[in-house]
Amino acid sequence: MSSRPIAQYLLPDTAELKNDDVFIGGVSLTALANQYGTPLFVYDELTLRRRAADAASVFDAGVAYASKAFLCGAMARLAVEEGLWIDVATEGELDLVLRSGVPAEKIVVHGNNKSRAEINRALDVGVHRIVVDNFDEIELLRELVSSTRPVSCLLRVIPGVEAHTHEFVQTGQEDSKFGLSITRGDAEEGLRRMRSIEGLHVAGLHSHIGSQIFEVSSFLKALEIVATFAREEHVEEICVGGGLGIAYVEGEQAPSLSEWGAAVRAEALRLFGPDVRITAEPGRSIVGSAAVTIYRVGARKEVADRTYLAVDGGMSDNPRPVLYGSGYEAFALRSPQAERLGVYRVVGKHCESGDVLIDEAALPLDVATGDLIVTPVTGAYGYSMASNYNRVTKPAVVFVRDGVATLVLRRETLDDLIRLEF
Ligand SMILES: *Cc1c(COP(=O)(O)O)cnc(C)c1O
């Protein structure tokens, strides 16, 4: 663990470290915390736009933003403005994206257990594609699709590749709830059945091997397996999914979207030639490093072997440490350039010993009650996985750009929490 000040490369592109504050998008984080309260998610709009534009430009048309990583109306519109389409996996995501003004022709529908209602809604509005997952879904499509309600589909296949990442976010291995296996012959049978449905156009194949993957070679391996299978089939499009990893803590290094795209494109060209469209659907790599979370420190407690810092959020706004054992860095907002010589366990306010945000955080020795601390790289799978555990209200989210902060999601109120009661 390094005691050096927080590394600039873990912060959004526009971050400026001052003596006693950090500015993102030209806006003071201290001022934002005071105005909007804490915990607070702050997204750098420039970083979001750059990553989105990078993703759109390195593949063929039809690259979709995997909205589950972070979704609100402002995010959906931003992604589309930068040339991306949008992936959804539930009716809730589909509904929000449609309400945000995204045209149905730019929406890709995923899901390993799509309901009749979800498929009907997708067909009614005329989405760009449905990514088909299993035989039951194919039979549901046979019932619901018709020549007057046609749809274009990809088949999600299991390439049988174990990407080097956390077991819970591996999806390319044979033992998976997602897709149909190439090895078992299920993918071939799936395509045969899909082709027999009137109004269903089979556009190609989809594979998504997992998330937070640092090695481009894992994607190339999957692509090669898909290519071998696709040789016998007529395909117009191959979607390589998402899953590109990002650096969360010092010392980690991930390929950029451009490096990932270039490597995948080159391999695809070799395997398929120029006539097959290559698309992707990144989530984390677009939004992850664009945001930070600001917390206020409440209790500081020394026990036998360590010092605890309790903040005003926790597993309800960032469940990743609990779910995956993910690591994060932190820095103190009033001294971001100071050496971080102390070691703290940063915990939340929930009634669980496991409610740990950072097991061993390097922070200055003098962090005290009332201080603001910031965890970088919280833009993906933080707010979108947020819960109301312990009836905690969800934080607010602001976008910052050119010195201006825009509240894109207000903080939940106690009234919001009782909305469902009779
Ligand atoms: C989650 C998911 C993605 C995005 O993954 P990231 O790791 O956030 O890039 C893309 N496609 C599918 C099918 C997914 O389930």
The ligand as an SDF file (V2000), in Angstrom:
LIG
                    3D

 15 15  0  0  0  0  0  0  0  0999 V2000
  -22.9290   -6.2950  -17.7280 C   0  0  0  0  0  0  0  0  0  0  0  0
  -22.9390   -6.5340  -19.1730 C   0  0  0  0  0  0  0  0  0  0  0  0
  -22.2020   -5.7050  -20.0130 C   0  0  0  0  0  0  0  0  0  0  0  0
  -21.3170   -4.6090  -19.5050 C   0  0  0  0  0  0  0  0  0  0  0  0
  -20.2660   -5.0960  -18.7550 O   0  0  0  0  0  0  0  0  0  0  0  0
  -19.1330   -4.0980  -18.2240 P   0  0  0  0  0  0  0  0  0  0  0  0
  -18.2250   -4.9760  -17.4620 O   0  0  0  0  0  0  0  0  0  0  0  0
  -19.8000   -3.0810  -17.3620 O   0  0  0  0  0  0  0  0  0  0  0  0
  -18.4880   -3.4900  -19.4120 O   0  0  0  0  0  0  0  0  0  0  0  0
  -22.2940   -5.9220  -21.3690 C   0  0  0  0  0  0  0  0  0  0  0  0
  -23.0650   -6.9080  -21.8670 N   0  0  0  0  0  0  0  0  0  0  0  0
  -23.7750   -7.7310  -21.0810 C   0  0  0  0  0  0  0  0  0  0  0  0
  -24.6050   -8.7810  -21.7070 C   0  0  0  0  0  0  0  0  0  0  0  0
  -23.7360   -7.5710  -19.7110 C   0  0  0  0  0  0  0  0  0  0  0  0
  -24.4310   -8.4020  -18.9430 O   0  0  0  0  0  0  0  0  0  0  0  0
  1  2  1  0
  2  3  1  0
  2 14  2  0
  3  4  1  0
  3 10  2  0
  4  5  1  0
  5  6  1  0
  6  7  2  0
  6  8  1  0
  6  9  1  0
 10 11  1  0
 11 12  2  0
 12 13  1  0
 12 14  1  0
 14 15  1  0
M  END
$$$$
